[in-house]
């Protein structure tokens, strides 16, 4: 006699949050030097990364921390 493994209950797919509902991440540079570094980083990234990638990096604050 073979015993079959229990089958999982069907579940509904996970819904992703609507991007228009997401709170945008933002930050303010502390000094003029921070703002200058941010601009330089963004310009450099735009030369070789897709726009969406750069946008995400900026939202995460990487333009000031790198």
N, C-alpha and C positions, 0 to 999 in steps of 0.2 A: 504494500500500500504506500503510495507516494503522498506526501503532504506538500501542498503548494504554499508558496510564500504569500502572505497577505498582500493584497494590492493596495497601494496608497489611495486615499480618497482624492477625487478630482478637486483641483483648486482653481480659482480664477487667476488670471495673469496679474502680476504686480503692475500697478499703474505708476507711471513716472509723473513727477510733479510737472505742472505746466510752467515753462520757463518764464512766462509773463507774470506768474505769481511769486517767483523767487525774489527774495530780498537781495539787491545787488550788494556785493562786497565793495566797500570803498574805504579809502584812507587818505590822509592829508599829509604831505611831506612836512617834516619838522623844520627843515632849513632850506635855504636856496640851493645849497650843494646837493641835498637830497633830490630836489626837483630836477636839477641839471643831470644828475646821474640817471634818474628815471627816464628822462627824454633820450639820453644817449643809449640806454639799454633798449628802449622800445624801438628806436630807429635801427639799431643793430639787428634786433630780432626780426623786424619786418623785412629785412633783406633776405632772410632764409627760412622763415617759419610761416605757416599759414596764418591768416588773420584771426581765425577763431582760437588758435593756440595762443597767440600773443594776447588776445583779449582775456583769455582765462588766466594767463600768467599775471597780467596787470590786476585783475580782480583778486587774485590771491596775494598781491603785494610783492611779488618777486621783483618788480622793477626797482623797488627801493632797497631790497635786501641783498641783491647780487652785485 
